[in-house]
Amino acid sequence: MSVKKINVVVFLVLLFLLCSGTALAQAQRNWWHTLERGKQMFRQGDFGNALLVFEDARRQRKAMYDRMERDFIDLLSLYEVRRMGDSLDWVERFIQERRYIGAAAALEELYYRIPRSSFDNSVSIALAALQTLGEYPEAEFWIGEIYLVEGEFTLALNQFQKAYELRSLLENPGFTTELLHRIADIHRIRQDFNEMEQALLSIIEADSLWTGGIPENYSRPEGAAAQSRGIFVRQAMTRTLENNGIDRFLTLYRYNNNASVNAHRLLGYYYYTNGRHARAQEHLMFAFLIQNTIIIEELMRTPLLQSTNLRSTDSENLHFTFTTLENLAVEINRNRRLGEFTENIEYYKTAYYLGSSLYANGRIAPAMELWNFLAAQDRAGEWQIRAIGQLRSPHIEQLVEIR
């Protein structure tokens, strides 16, 4: 074959590869854009059409991966390939040498989603993995959202559980926490509290400080005792809170883990409800620490011009330093965004039940400290009133509504 003919063949092969890659990218864009269109309809309240669009996105993704699976199976059905056994290396070499474009695209997409090393050089394992990629957990989640707003809790729960089972395919692995919260919320609404508890516990399994490690987002400011292991840090945190009070506790420790804060808070409420006060205290301690860490770090990023009588040129480097909860509350009340944040995270309710769980565990002094703090906070509303009542006549509440 002449050089000219070889160049033409190479050009045609490259053009075919380019077109195949473009077609694949276009197919991926299609189901992704369809999902985004459905989200927009959902946010506009057009739930009926949104459901149809989410189902379309699911079908589009499945169709793309079904086509890839067929291309790969067609290749594996060839006599020459069957003789190679289960060796992925040999099959890849055959694909490259014979230029089986469809099978090559299927493997390329598979390796993009799942590391090749996980297949142990096995064709059968790779094929089984390829067969799972047609599932679309994000679409399953949004279909569940439709059922949830329509009050179809059983159907919504099934969708969320299906999406959770497919969590390895999520584009954003961190979305697993959102799925578990949806599952826990439905169990709470249905008063299936054991199932709610298990979903929330699954969330905090990823909280390494809770489970005994020392995560990157944990810091022990200067002055705190050195600890070599996370489990001892947790024990030291508890001792500080119980023996030295909330102000000292928040002076020494910082922990910014927004992913687990709500699970700790809800578990704390739940355990207080059914009399497991020691477990309630542990979770509420973590929840309140994380809430305050987020608030303190936000204040530390912003010069306190509104907090001083100094000229801006004199105070431009003046940032917040935590001293007491009372002083922190002053800054919260000056900042509309932080005020809204405390309402969204049930900041004062968390403080109230942390105090209540401390009291139930015989830690009277830190409980009173928290209740005194709440009694002075007009913004705390119901929790101010209840704290004042506790200061007048301390008691362990026998029944707490989970909400």
Secondary structure, DSSP 8 states (H G I E B T S, - for coil): --HHHHHHHHHHHHHHHHHHHHHHHHHHHHHHHHHHHHHHHHHTT-HHHHHHHHHHHHHHHHHHHHHHHHHHHHHHTSHHHHTTTTBHHHHHHHHHHHT-HHHHHHHHHHHHHS-GGGGTTBHHHHHHHHHHTT--HHHHHHHHHHHHHTT-HHHHHHHHHHHHHTGGG-SSTTHHHHHHHHHHHHHHHTT-HHHHHHHHHHHHTT-HHHHT---TTEE--TTS---SSHHHHHHHHHHHHHHHHHHHHHHH-EE--HHHHHHHHHHHHHHHHTT-HHHHHHHHHHHHHHHHHHHHHHHHTS--GGG-SS-HHHHTT-------HHHHHHHHHH-HHHHHHHHHTTHHHHHHHHHHHHHHTT-HHHHHHHHHHHHT-GGGTHHHHHHHHHHHS----S-----
